Amino acid sequence: MKKEYYDAIRAVTKTATLRFWKRPMVQVGEVHTVRGLGRVRIEAVRRVELTELTEADAQADGFDSLPALRDALEQYYPPERRKDRSLYQVRFTYLDARPRAARP
């Protein structure tokens, strides 16, 4: 996950991410520790098509609109990076919601 999205993840305004992968790289139920962010639990992984994405998907991904999400995908994944890859939506829960000072 990109650092620019950490605040949205902490605020729980970003609960999903999209990735172009050859195969799913995470599994439901896994807990991942992201350096500088904390822990996230994978809740769902599904293959999607760009044309299937909705405004709700964009909002779950922390974007104000579907066009903004599509623009970001184009920036992060130009066509040459998408070759032979499928688009996956990963839904997650941020587990480290407590303020840093309150953590053991």
N, C-alpha and C positions, 0 to 999 in steps of 0.2 A: 504494500500500500504506500502511496506517495504521501510524504510529510505534509503537503499542502492540504490534505484531507483529514488530518488528525483531529483538528478542532471540531469538525463536523461529526466525526465518529464519536468523539468524547461527548458531544452534545446530543448524540443519538438522532441526528438529522440525516446521517448517512448510515444505512443499514444493509447496503448491497454494493457490489462492484461487478463490473463486466470485464472479462478477459478473453482474449483470443488465444486458445490453446489447441494443441494437437489432440489432447485428451484431458479429462478433468485432473487437475493437479491437487485438489483437496477433496476430502470426503466429509459427509454429514457427520456431525458429532465431534470432529477433531477440534482441539483447542490449540491455537497458534499464538505464540508470543511474538509481537512485533516490536522491535527495538524502538524505544522512544515513545511508544504508544501504550503498550500493555497487551492484554490477552483478548482474543476474539474467539468465539465458538462458531463453527460453521453450522448453519441451520438448514440450508438447502443449496443444491447445485443443480442447475438445469441448462441444457443446451437451448439457445434461442436464436432466432434470426433477427437481423437488424430491422426488418420490416415489421416484426411482431412487437417491438418495444413500444411502450405506452408512456403517457405523462406520469402515471404512477410509478413506473420503473425509473424514470428520470428523477423523480422526487426521492425515491428510496436510495438512489445513487448520489443524492446530495445536490442535484442540479435543479435550477428553477424551471427548466422547460426541456422538452424532448429535443428541440433543435440544439440547445446548449450541450446536452449529453452527446448527441451525434457529432457535434463539432469537436468535442474533447476526444471521442473515439478516433476521429480522423487524425487528430494531432498525435495521439499516443500510438496509434496503430495505422500508419499509412499502408496502402494496398500491398506493398512488397513485404510488410511484416505480417500480413494476414494470410498469405499464400499457404495453402494446405492446412489451415487452422479453422476451427469452429469457434463461435462466440458462446461463452458460458456466463450465466448470471450466478453469482455467489451471494447468498444472503447470510448475514452473520449477526451475532449479538456481541456487543462490547461488554466485557466482563469486569473491567477495572474502572467502574464508574465512581468509586470513592475518590475523594480528593487525595492527592499524593501524600499530604501530611498525615492523613488518617490510616494509611497503609502500614502494615507491620514491616 
